[in-house]
Amino acid sequence: MKYVLFYESADDVLSKAPAHFPAHSARLDQFHDAGTLLMVGTFGDPQEEGSMSIFTTREAAEAFVKDDPFVVNGVIRNWYIREWDEILDP
């Protein structure tokens, strides 16, 4: 089982994100280096479609979002976590 964290972008994401991206990126690196963040990325139009991250545990996803600079500083309007039952693991 994996856990997918979905982010819905705030209306002003393009103006807010650059100021908070370095701290957000450092947090991504921290969780990736710990082995709990597997993948992260935006959808085709981040403003309208948002982004997602895949974590190995729900606890890791919840810990990430709790202090993520994008969430704390309003770059993200809404977020949610879904269980993902991966059926093919290369």
VEXLUM-445296 format. One record per atom (N, C-alpha, C): x, y, z; atom name; residue in one letter; residue number from 1. Coordinates in Angstrom, 3 decimals. Layout:
BEGIN
rec px->X py->Y pz->Z a->CA r->A k->NUM
...
END
This chain:
BEGIN
rec px->0.837 py->-1.176 pz->0.000 a->N r->M k->1
rec px->0.000 py->0.000 pz->0.000 a->CA r->M k->1
rec px->0.885 py->1.244 pz->0.000 a->C r->M k->1
rec px->0.521 py->2.202 pz->-0.828 a->N r->K k->2
rec px->1.183 py->3.503 pz->-0.859 a->CA r->K k->2
rec px->0.139 py->4.552 pz->-0.485 a->C r->K k->2
rec px->0.607 py->5.784 pz->-0.258 a->N r->Y k->3
rec px->-0.280 py->6.877 pz->0.144 a->CA r->Y k->3
rec px->0.018 py->8.084 pz->-0.731 a->C r->Y k->3
rec px->-1.023 py->8.558 pz->-1.408 a->N r->V k->4
rec px->-0.879 py->9.656 pz->-2.351 a->CA r->V k->4
rec px->-1.414 py->10.931 pz->-1.719 a->C r->V k->4
rec px->-0.570 py->11.933 pz->-1.674 a->N r->L k->5
rec px->-0.927 py->13.247 pz->-1.163 a->CA r->L k->5
rec px->-1.226 py->14.140 pz->-2.359 a->C r->L k->5
rec px->-2.454 py->14.622 pz->-2.436 a->N r->F k->6
rec px->-2.865 py->15.520 pz->-3.501 a->CA r->F k->6
rec px->-2.902 py->16.947 pz->-2.973 a->C r->F k->6
rec px->-2.390 py->17.872 pz->-3.772 a->N r->Y k->7
rec px->-2.433 py->19.297 pz->-3.448 a->CA r->Y k->7
rec px->-3.302 py->20.012 pz->-4.476 a->C r->Y k->7
rec px->-4.185 py->20.872 pz->-3.990 a->N r->E k->8
rec px->-4.949 py->21.778 pz->-4.849 a->CA r->E k->8
rec px->-4.331 py->23.162 pz->-4.671 a->C r->E k->8
rec px->-3.925 py->23.765 pz->-5.763 a->N r->S k->9
rec px->-3.222 py->25.040 pz->-5.716 a->CA r->S k->9
rec px->-4.151 py->26.183 pz->-5.326 a->C r->S k->9
rec px->-3.596 py->27.131 pz->-4.560 a->N r->A k->10
rec px->-4.319 py->28.361 pz->-4.250 a->CA r->A k->10
rec px->-4.457 py->29.188 pz->-5.532 a->C r->A k->10
rec px->-5.400 py->30.100 pz->-5.543 a->N r->D k->11
rec px->-5.631 py->30.916 pz->-6.733 a->CA r->D k->11
rec px->-4.397 py->31.704 pz->-7.163 a->C r->D k->11
rec px->-3.570 py->32.094 pz->-6.210 a->N r->D k->12
rec px->-2.384 py->32.896 pz->-6.518 a->CA r->D k->12
rec px->-1.092 py->32.090 pz->-6.406 a->C r->D k->12
rec px->-1.161 py->30.810 pz->-6.740 a->N r->V k->13
rec px->-0.009 py->29.916 pz->-6.597 a->CA r->V k->13
rec px->1.218 py->30.425 pz->-7.349 a->C r->V k->13
rec px->1.031 py->30.970 pz->-8.526 a->N r->L k->14
rec px->2.176 py->31.398 pz->-9.330 a->CA r->L k->14
rec px->2.928 py->32.569 pz->-8.706 a->C r->L k->14
rec px->2.237 py->33.394 pz->-7.951 a->N r->S k->15
rec px->2.926 py->34.501 pz->-7.299 a->CA r->S k->15
rec px->3.489 py->34.102 pz->-5.934 a->C r->S k->15
rec px->2.851 py->33.157 pz->-5.247 a->N r->K k->16
rec px->3.295 py->32.750 pz->-3.910 a->CA r->K k->16
rec px->4.370 py->31.670 pz->-3.914 a->C r->K k->16
rec px->4.297 py->30.743 pz->-4.836 a->N r->A k->17
rec px->5.180 py->29.571 pz->-4.817 a->CA r->A k->17
rec px->6.673 py->29.894 pz->-4.860 a->C r->A k->17
rec px->7.136 py->30.817 pz->-5.700 a->N r->P k->18
rec px->8.588 py->31.036 pz->-5.786 a->CA r->P k->18
rec px->9.249 py->31.390 pz->-4.445 a->C r->P k->18
rec px->8.586 py->32.159 pz->-3.620 a->N r->A k->19
rec px->9.180 py->32.565 pz->-2.338 a->CA r->A k->19
rec px->9.347 py->31.387 pz->-1.385 a->C r->A k->19
rec px->8.494 py->30.387 pz->-1.508 a->N r->H k->20
rec px->8.497 py->29.268 pz->-0.570 a->CA r->H k->20
rec px->9.056 py->27.983 pz->-1.166 a->C r->H k->20
rec px->9.410 py->28.027 pz->-2.463 a->N r->F k->21
rec px->9.879 py->26.812 pz->-3.118 a->CA r->F k->21
rec px->11.177 py->26.263 pz->-2.525 a->C r->F k->21
rec px->12.183 py->27.094 pz->-2.207 a->N r->P k->22
rec px->13.419 py->26.515 pz->-1.652 a->CA r->P k->22
rec px->13.175 py->25.692 pz->-0.379 a->C r->P k->22
rec px->12.349 py->26.188 pz->0.526 a->N r->A k->23
rec px->12.064 py->25.443 pz->1.765 a->CA r->A k->23
rec px->11.216 py->24.208 pz->1.477 a->C r->A k->23
rec px->10.280 py->24.324 pz->0.544 a->N r->H k->24
rec px->9.449 py->23.183 pz->0.135 a->CA r->H k->24
rec px->10.334 py->22.102 pz->-0.493 a->C r->H k->24
rec px->11.248 py->22.515 pz->-1.352 a->N r->S k->25
rec px->12.149 py->21.580 pz->-2.018 a->CA r->S k->25
rec px->13.070 py->20.879 pz->-1.016 a->C r->S k->25
rec px->13.550 py->21.615 pz->-0.031 a->N r->A k->26
rec px->14.399 py->21.010 pz->1.004 a->CA r->A k->26
rec px->13.617 py->19.955 pz->1.785 a->C r->A k->26
rec px->12.350 py->20.230 pz->2.031 a->N r->R k->27
rec px->11.502 py->19.259 pz->2.733 a->CA r->R k->27
rec px->11.292 py->18.010 pz->1.872 a->C r->R k->27
rec px->11.068 py->18.209 pz->0.589 a->N r->L k->28
rec px->10.957 py->17.067 pz->-0.329 a->CA r->L k->28
rec px->12.225 py->16.218 pz->-0.270 a->C r->L k->28
rec px->13.377 py->16.874 pz->-0.337 a->N r->D k->29
rec px->14.655 py->16.149 pz->-0.278 a->CA r->D k->29
rec px->14.797 py->15.373 pz->1.027 a->C r->D k->29
rec px->14.399 py->15.982 pz->2.121 a->N r->Q k->30
rec px->14.497 py->15.334 pz->3.436 a->CA r->Q k->30
rec px->13.693 py->14.034 pz->3.464 a->C r->Q k->30
rec px->12.458 py->14.069 pz->2.980 a->N r->F k->31
rec px->11.612 py->12.880 pz->3.016 a->CA r->F k->31
rec px->12.056 py->11.852 pz->1.974 a->C r->F k->31
rec px->12.553 py->12.334 pz->0.826 a->N r->H k->32
rec px->13.054 py->11.412 pz->-0.191 a->CA r->H k->32
rec px->14.306 py->10.702 pz->0.312 a->C r->H k->32
rec px->15.216 py->11.453 pz->0.926 a->N r->D k->33
rec px->16.440 py->10.858 pz->1.466 a->CA r->D k->33
rec px->16.142 py->9.834 pz->2.562 a->C r->D k->33
rec px->15.056 py->10.050 pz->3.294 a->N r->A k->34
rec px->14.653 py->9.111 pz->4.350 a->CA r->A k->34
rec px->13.973 py->7.868 pz->3.771 a->C r->A k->34
rec px->13.672 py->7.900 pz->2.468 a->N r->G k->35
rec px->13.054 py->6.751 pz->1.817 a->CA r->G k->35
rec px->11.541 py->6.695 pz->1.937 a->C r->G k->35
rec px->10.912 py->7.754 pz->2.442 a->N r->T k->36
rec px->9.456 py->7.720 pz->2.615 a->CA r->T k->36
rec px->8.702 py->8.450 pz->1.513 a->C r->T k->36
rec px->9.393 py->9.284 pz->0.745 a->N r->L k->37
rec px->8.790 py->9.959 pz->-0.408 a->CA r->L k->37
rec px->9.341 py->9.304 pz->-1.664 a->C r->L k->37
rec px->8.458 py->8.720 pz->-2.468 a->N r->L k->38
rec px->8.891 py->7.989 pz->-3.655 a->CA r->L k->38
rec px->8.888 py->8.838 pz->-4.917 a->C r->L k->38
rec px->7.830 py->9.633 pz->-5.092 a->N r->M k->39
rec px->7.686 py->10.449 pz->-6.297 a->CA r->M k->39
rec px->6.898 py->11.708 pz->-5.959 a->C r->M k->39
rec px->7.138 py->12.752 pz->-6.743 a->N r->V k->40
rec px->6.395 py->14.000 pz->-6.579 a->CA r->V k->40
rec px->6.374 py->14.723 pz->-7.922 a->C r->V k->40
rec px->5.295 py->15.438 pz->-8.180 a->N r->G k->41
rec px->5.240 py->16.218 pz->-9.408 a->CA r->G k->41
rec px->3.917 py->16.927 pz->-9.585 a->C r->G k->41
rec px->3.949 py->17.893 pz->-10.489 a->N r->T k->42
rec px->2.734 py->18.634 pz->-10.816 a->CA r->T k->42
rec px->2.022 py->17.965 pz->-11.978 a->C r->T k->42
rec px->0.747 py->18.276 pz->-12.107 a->N r->F k->43
rec px->-0.012 py->17.846 pz->-13.277 a->CA r->F k->43
rec px->0.194 py->18.875 pz->-14.385 a->C r->F k->43
rec px->-0.370 py->18.627 pz->-15.553 a->N r->G k->44
rec px->-0.147 py->19.469 pz->-16.732 a->CA r->G k->44
rec px->-0.290 py->20.959 pz->-16.484 a->C r->G k->44
rec px->-1.334 py->21.357 pz->-15.788 a->N r->D k->45
rec px->-1.565 py->22.760 pz->-15.439 a->CA r->D k->45
rec px->-1.655 py->22.845 pz->-13.919 a->C r->D k->45
rec px->-0.534 py->23.115 pz->-13.254 a->N r->P k->46
rec px->-0.520 py->23.101 pz->-11.789 a->CA r->P k->46
rec px->-1.562 py->24.028 pz->-11.151 a->C r->P k->46
rec px->-1.839 py->25.151 pz->-11.794 a->N r->Q k->47
rec px->-2.826 py->26.080 pz->-11.237 a->CA r->Q k->47
rec px->-4.199 py->25.423 pz->-11.165 a->C r->Q k->47
rec px->-4.583 py->24.744 pz->-12.218 a->N r->E k->48
rec px->-5.923 py->24.139 pz->-12.279 a->CA r->E k->48
rec px->-5.964 py->22.707 pz->-11.761 a->C r->E k->48
rec px->-4.861 py->21.957 pz->-11.942 a->N r->E k->49
rec px->-4.875 py->20.529 pz->-11.641 a->CA r->E k->49
rec px->-4.077 py->20.128 pz->-10.402 a->C r->E k->49
rec px->-3.222 py->21.022 pz->-9.891 a->N r->G k->50
rec px->-2.471 py->20.743 pz->-8.675 a->CA r->G k->50
rec px->-1.296 py->19.805 pz->-8.882 a->C r->G k->50
rec px->-1.003 py->19.052 pz->-7.831 a->N r->S k->51
rec px->0.151 py->18.162 pz->-7.852 a->CA r->S k->51
rec px->-0.098 py->16.970 pz->-6.923 a->C r->S k->51
rec px->0.843 py->16.026 pz->-6.947 a->N r->M k->52
rec px->0.714 py->14.870 pz->-6.068 a->CA r->M k->52
rec px->2.080 py->14.353 pz->-5.665 a->C r->M k->52
rec px->2.100 py->13.649 pz->-4.546 a->N r->S k->53
rec px->3.300 py->13.000 pz->-4.030 a->CA r->S k->53
rec px->2.913 py->11.603 pz->-3.565 a->C r->S k->53
rec px->3.816 py->10.658 pz->-3.723 a->N r->I k->54
rec px->3.555 py->9.290 pz->-3.294 a->CA r->I k->54
rec px->4.495 py->8.944 pz->-2.143 a->C r->I k->54
rec px->3.907 py->8.529 pz->-1.033 a->N r->F k->55
rec px->4.643 py->8.192 pz->0.186 a->CA r->F k->55
rec px->4.489 py->6.709 pz->0.513 a->C r->F k->55
rec px->5.432 py->6.202 pz->1.273 a->N r->T k->56
rec px->5.401 py->4.792 pz->1.664 a->CA r->T k->56
rec px->4.445 py->4.527 pz->2.824 a->C r->T k->56
rec px->4.154 py->5.557 pz->3.641 a->N r->T k->57
rec px->3.235 py->5.397 pz->4.770 a->CA r->T k->57
rec px->2.335 py->6.619 pz->4.900 a->C r->T k->57
rec px->1.177 py->6.417 pz->5.480 a->N r->R k->58
rec px->0.271 py->7.542 pz->5.753 a->CA r->R k->58
rec px->0.922 py->8.503 pz->6.739 a->C r->R k->58
rec px->1.618 py->7.958 pz->7.715 a->N r->E k->59
rec px->2.271 py->8.798 pz->8.723 a->CA r->E k->59
rec px->3.280 py->9.752 pz->8.083 a->C r->E k->59
rec px->4.031 py->9.257 pz->7.105 a->N r->A k->60
rec px->4.997 py->10.108 pz->6.415 a->CA r->A k->60
rec px->4.293 py->11.211 pz->5.629 a->C r->A k->60
rec px->3.214 py->10.863 pz->4.937 a->N r->A k->61
rec px->2.457 py->11.871 pz->4.186 a->CA r->A k->61
rec px->1.895 py->12.932 pz->5.125 a->C r->A k->61
rec px->1.351 py->12.508 pz->6.255 a->N r->E k->62
rec px->0.786 py->13.447 pz->7.221 a->CA r->E k->62
rec px->1.880 py->14.322 pz->7.845 a->C r->E k->62
rec px->3.029 py->13.736 pz->8.142 a->N r->A k->63
rec px->4.138 py->14.505 pz->8.705 a->CA r->A k->63
rec px->4.652 py->15.534 pz->7.696 a->C r->A k->63
rec px->4.710 py->15.122 pz->6.433 a->N r->F k->64
rec px->5.184 py->16.044 pz->5.397 a->CA r->F k->64
rec px->4.265 py->17.257 pz->5.296 a->C r->F k->64
rec px->2.986 py->17.005 pz->5.153 a->N r->V k->65
rec px->2.040 py->18.094 pz->4.921 a->CA r->V k->65
rec px->1.902 py->19.006 pz->6.140 a->C r->V k->65
rec px->2.087 py->18.466 pz->7.318 a->N r->K k->66
rec px->1.905 py->19.233 pz->8.555 a->CA r->K k->66
rec px->2.760 py->20.494 pz->8.588 a->C r->K k->66
rec px->4.010 py->20.396 pz->8.162 a->N r->D k->67
rec px->4.927 py->21.535 pz->8.221 a->CA r->D k->67
rec px->5.459 py->21.950 pz->6.848 a->C r->D k->67
rec px->4.788 py->21.533 pz->5.778 a->N r->D k->68
rec px->5.232 py->21.918 pz->4.443 a->CA r->D k->68
rec px->5.046 py->23.428 pz->4.261 a->C r->D k->68
rec px->6.099 py->24.143 pz->3.873 a->N r->P k->69
rec px->5.980 py->25.587 pz->3.668 a->CA r->P k->69
rec px->4.886 py->25.982 pz->2.670 a->C r->P k->69
rec px->4.603 py->25.135 pz->1.699 a->N r->F k->70
rec px->3.523 py->25.444 pz->0.757 a->CA r->F k->70
rec px->2.171 py->25.448 pz->1.462 a->C r->F k->70
rec px->1.963 py->24.546 pz->2.387 a->N r->V k->71
rec px->0.702 py->24.486 pz->3.127 a->CA r->V k->71
rec px->0.648 py->25.610 pz->4.165 a->C r->V k->71
rec px->1.711 py->25.750 pz->4.920 a->N r->V k->72
rec px->1.776 py->26.736 pz->6.003 a->CA r->V k->72
rec px->1.587 py->28.155 pz->5.477 a->C r->V k->72
rec px->2.090 py->28.431 pz->4.273 a->N r->N k->73
rec px->2.057 py->29.790 pz->3.725 a->CA r->N k->73
rec px->0.985 py->30.021 pz->2.670 a->C r->N k->73
rec px->0.018 py->29.124 pz->2.572 a->N r->G k->74
rec px->-1.130 py->29.350 pz->1.696 a->CA r->G k->74
rec px->-0.896 py->29.188 pz->0.215 a->C r->G k->74
rec px->0.177 py->28.512 pz->-0.172 a->N r->V k->75
rec px->0.401 py->28.225 pz->-1.589 a->CA r->V k->75
rec px->-0.593 py->27.152 pz->-2.047 a->C r->V k->75
rec px->-1.001 py->26.325 pz->-1.092 a->N r->I k->76
rec px->-1.941 py->25.233 pz->-1.331 a->CA r->I k->76
rec px->-3.287 py->25.581 pz->-0.702 a->C r->I k->76
rec px->-4.348 py->25.450 pz->-1.471 a->N r->R k->77
rec px->-5.700 py->25.740 pz->-0.998 a->CA r->R k->77
rec px->-6.270 py->24.578 pz->-0.192 a->C r->R k->77
rec px->-5.987 py->23.352 pz->-0.644 a->N r->N k->78
rec px->-6.557 py->22.161 pz->-0.019 a->CA r->N k->78
rec px->-5.636 py->20.985 pz->-0.303 a->C r->N k->78
rec px->-5.678 py->20.008 pz->0.570 a->N r->W k->79
rec px->-4.905 py->18.788 pz->0.369 a->CA r->W k->79
rec px->-5.699 py->17.608 pz->0.926 a->C r->W k->79
rec px->-5.386 py->16.430 pz->0.431 a->N r->Y k->80
rec px->-5.984 py->15.199 pz->0.947 a->CA r->Y k->80
rec px->-5.076 py->14.032 pz->0.614 a->C r->Y k->80
rec px->-5.227 py->12.974 pz->1.397 a->N r->I k->81
rec px->-4.417 py->11.770 pz->1.240 a->CA r->I k->81
rec px->-5.343 py->10.613 pz->0.890 a->C r->I k->81
rec px->-4.931 py->9.819 pz->-0.087 a->N r->R k->82
rec px->-5.675 py->8.610 pz->-0.457 a->CA r->R k->82
rec px->-4.745 py->7.406 pz->-0.421 a->C r->R k->82
rec px->-5.295 py->6.273 pz->0.031 a->N r->E k->83
rec px->-4.566 py->5.012 pz->-0.072 a->CA r->E k->83
rec px->-4.522 py->4.608 pz->-1.536 a->C r->E k->83
rec px->-3.387 py->4.060 pz->-1.938 a->N r->W k->84
rec px->-3.235 py->3.587 pz->-3.300 a->CA r->W k->84
rec px->-2.695 py->2.177 pz->-3.246 a->C r->W k->84
rec px->-3.462 py->1.257 pz->-3.770 a->N r->D k->85
rec px->-3.084 py->-0.146 pz->-3.791 a->CA r->D k->85
rec px->-2.371 py->-0.433 pz->-5.090 a->C r->D k->85
rec px->-1.063 py->-0.248 pz->-5.069 a->N r->E k->86
rec px->-0.234 py->-0.439 pz->-6.264 a->CA r->E k->86
rec px->-0.211 py->-1.936 pz->-6.621 a->C r->E k->86
rec px->-0.541 py->-2.266 pz->-7.863 a->N r->I k->87
rec px->-0.583 py->-3.684 pz->-8.224 a->CA r->I k->87
rec px->0.632 py->-4.146 pz->-9.017 a->C r->I k->87
rec px->1.357 py->-3.208 pz->-9.630 a->N r->L k->88
rec px->2.591 py->-3.566 pz->-10.337 a->CA r->L k->88
rec px->3.732 py->-2.789 pz->-9.723 a->C r->L k->88
rec px->4.690 py->-3.492 pz->-9.196 a->N r->D k->89
rec px->5.852 py->-2.866 pz->-8.570 a->CA r->D k->89
rec px->7.077 py->-3.356 pz->-9.314 a->C r->D k->89
rec px->7.640 py->-2.490 pz->-10.189 a->N r->P k->90
rec px->8.781 py->-2.935 pz->-11.028 a->CA r->P k->90
rec px->9.987 py->-3.359 pz->-10.236 a->C r->P k->90
END
